[in-house]
């Protein structure tokens, strides 16, 4: 699935929103209180960015930031949840393309998701996702982000998953084999290992 063109509007608004989120993370909840009204007003902007640009790495990272920073009151709870769900569904085809996951593998990574549910979600981008499933997408995005930071060459980054690894937690398996066990813990362990590896 290809995203829409990467326009100057998307670049400007995405960078501004990312700057505000980074300031929030740096200053903490109290230090950034003055920016909260502005952040809350960004519901429509976030919706358009989510709809148009998820295939670009800068927005994949931005979505990861939004998924991780659930303590920020950017939107009403329901609108915020809907934005996370939409971002997650839009991220899944991009993750599958980059790591060459088959549909069956993606369903395993999503916790043995039924085929009909997966296909409907990818098509409509609004099918309900529970906390476990949102966490799975967050871990997968975190793995992708860590690999892009570790490897300058994108081919090296995305082929890492198919190279046998003697380090824990893989112990001789490829990361793909380890992840396709399907457990949430294996996703979290892989992300944690990569984060520790890059320091």
C-alpha positions as CSV (number, residue, x, y, z in Angstrom):
1,X,0.0,0.0,0.0
2,X,1.5,3.3,-1.1
3,X,0.9,6.5,0.9
4,X,0.0,9.9,-0.7
5,X,2.6,12.3,-1.8
6,X,4.9,13.8,0.8
7,X,4.0,17.5,0.5
8,X,5.4,20.6,2.1
9,X,2.3,20.9,4.2
10,X,2.9,17.4,5.7
11,X,6.6,18.2,6.3
12,X,6.0,21.5,8.0
13,X,3.1,20.3,10.3
14,X,4.8,17.0,11.0
15,X,8.0,18.6,12.1
16,X,6.2,21.2,14.2
17,X,4.2,18.5,16.0
18,X,7.3,16.4,16.5
19,X,9.1,19.4,18.0
20,X,6.3,20.0,20.4
21,X,6.2,16.4,21.5
22,X,10.0,16.4,22.0
23,X,9.7,19.5,24.1
24,X,7.1,17.8,26.2
25,X,9.3,14.8,26.7
26,X,12.3,17.0,27.6
27,X,10.5,19.4,29.9
28,X,8.1,17.0,31.6
29,X,4.4,17.3,32.3
30,X,4.6,20.5,34.3
31,X,7.3,22.2,32.3
32,X,5.4,21.9,29.1
33,X,1.9,22.8,30.5
34,X,1.9,26.0,28.5
35,X,1.9,24.0,25.3
36,X,-0.9,21.7,26.1
37,X,-3.8,23.9,24.7
38,X,-1.9,24.0,21.4
39,X,-1.2,20.2,21.4
40,X,-4.9,19.5,22.1
41,X,-5.9,21.6,19.1
42,X,-3.9,19.4,16.8
43,X,-6.6,16.7,16.5
44,X,-7.5,17.4,12.9
45,X,-3.8,17.9,11.9
46,X,-2.8,14.6,13.5
47,X,-5.7,12.9,11.7
48,X,-4.6,14.2,8.3
49,X,-1.0,13.3,8.9
50,X,-2.0,9.8,10.0
51,X,-4.2,9.4,6.9
52,X,-1.6,10.7,4.3
53,X,1.9,9.9,5.3
54,X,2.5,6.8,7.3
55,X,4.8,5.2,4.8
56,X,7.6,7.7,5.4
57,X,10.2,7.0,8.1
58,X,9.8,10.4,9.8
59,X,6.1,9.7,10.4
60,X,6.7,6.1,11.4
61,X,8.9,7.5,14.1
62,X,6.3,10.1,15.0
63,X,3.6,7.5,15.3
64,X,5.9,5.5,17.6
65,X,6.4,8.6,19.7
66,X,2.6,9.1,19.9
67,X,2.0,5.4,20.8
68,X,4.7,5.5,23.5
69,X,3.6,8.8,25.1
70,X,0.2,7.8,26.1
71,X,0.3,10.0,29.2
72,X,0.0,13.1,27.1
73,X,-3.5,14.5,26.9
74,X,-3.2,15.4,23.2
75,X,-6.9,14.6,22.4
76,X,-10.0,13.3,24.1
77,X,-9.5,9.7,25.2
78,X,-11.7,8.3,22.4
79,X,-10.2,10.4,19.6
80,X,-6.7,9.6,20.9
81,X,-7.4,5.9,20.9
82,X,-8.9,6.1,17.4
83,X,-5.8,7.9,16.2
84,X,-3.5,5.2,17.7
85,X,-5.6,2.4,16.1
86,X,-5.6,4.1,12.7
87,X,-1.8,4.8,12.9
88,X,-1.2,1.1,13.9
89,X,-3.2,-0.3,11.0
90,X,-1.4,2.0,8.6
91,X,1.9,1.0,9.9
92,X,1.4,-2.7,9.5
93,X,1.6,-2.9,5.7
94,X,4.7,-0.8,5.8
95,X,6.3,-3.1,8.4
96,X,5.4,-6.1,6.3
97,X,6.9,-4.6,3.2
98,X,10.2,-3.6,4.9
99,X,10.8,-6.9,6.7
100,X,9.2,-9.1,4.0
101,X,6.7,-10.5,6.4
102,X,3.9,-12.6,4.8
103,X,0.3,-12.0,5.7
104,X,0.4,-15.2,7.8
105,X,3.5,-14.0,9.6
106,X,1.9,-10.6,10.3
107,X,-1.1,-12.3,11.8
108,X,1.1,-14.3,14.1
109,X,3.0,-11.2,15.2
110,X,-0.4,-9.6,16.0
111,X,-1.2,-12.5,18.3
112,X,-2.7,-15.0,15.9
113,X,-5.2,-12.5,14.5
114,X,-7.9,-14.0,12.3
115,X,-7.3,-13.6,8.6
116,X,-10.6,-11.8,8.1
117,X,-9.9,-9.3,10.9
118,X,-6.4,-8.6,9.6
119,X,-7.6,-8.0,6.0
120,X,-10.5,-5.9,7.2
121,X,-8.3,-3.8,9.4
122,X,-5.7,-3.1,6.7
123,X,-8.5,-2.2,4.2
124,X,-10.6,0.0,6.6
125,X,-7.9,1.1,9.0
126,X,-10.5,1.5,11.8
127,X,-11.0,-2.1,13.0
128,X,-10.7,-2.3,16.8
129,X,-7.4,-3.2,18.4
130,X,-6.9,-4.1,22.0
131,X,-4.0,-3.0,24.3
132,X,-2.0,-6.2,23.5
133,X,-2.3,-5.6,19.8
134,X,-1.3,-1.9,20.0
135,X,1.7,-2.9,22.1
136,X,2.7,-5.4,19.4
137,X,2.7,-2.7,16.8
138,X,4.6,-0.4,19.1
139,X,7.3,-3.0,19.7
140,X,7.6,-3.7,15.9
141,X,8.0,0.0,15.2
142,X,10.5,0.2,17.9
143,X,12.5,-2.7,16.4
144,X,12.4,-1.0,13.0
145,X,13.5,2.4,14.5
146,X,16.4,0.8,16.4
147,X,17.7,-1.1,13.3
148,X,17.6,2.1,11.2
149,X,19.7,3.8,13.9
150,X,22.1,0.9,14.1
151,X,22.6,0.5,10.4
152,X,23.2,3.3,7.9
153,X,22.4,0.9,5.0
154,X,18.7,0.2,5.0
155,X,19.3,-3.2,3.3
156,X,21.5,-4.2,6.2
157,X,18.9,-3.0,8.7
158,X,16.0,-4.9,7.3
159,X,18.0,-8.1,6.5
160,X,19.1,-8.3,10.2
161,X,16.0,-10.2,10.9
162,X,17.0,-13.1,8.8
163,X,20.6,-13.5,10.0
164,X,21.3,-16.1,12.7
165,X,22.2,-14.5,16.0
166,X,24.2,-16.2,18.7
167,X,23.4,-13.6,21.3
168,X,20.5,-13.8,23.8
169,X,17.6,-14.0,23.5
170,X,18.0,-15.6,20.0
171,X,20.7,-18.2,20.9
172,X,21.4,-19.2,17.4
173,X,18.0,-18.6,15.8
174,X,17.3,-15.8,13.4
175,X,15.3,-12.9,14.9
176,X,12.5,-13.8,12.5
177,X,12.2,-17.3,14.0
178,X,12.3,-15.9,17.5
179,X,9.6,-13.3,16.8
180,X,7.3,-15.7,15.0
181,X,6.9,-17.6,18.2
182,X,4.2,-15.1,18.5
183,X,4.6,-14.0,22.1
184,X,4.5,-10.4,23.2
185,X,7.5,-11.1,25.4
186,X,9.6,-12.0,22.4
187,X,8.7,-8.7,20.7
188,X,9.6,-6.8,23.9
189,X,12.8,-8.7,24.5
190,X,14.0,-8.0,20.9
191,X,13.3,-4.3,21.1
192,X,15.0,-4.1,24.5
193,X,18.0,-5.9,23.2
194,X,18.3,-3.6,20.2
195,X,17.9,-0.5,22.4
196,X,20.6,-1.8,24.8
197,X,22.9,-2.6,21.8
198,X,22.7,0.9,20.4
199,X,23.2,2.4,23.9
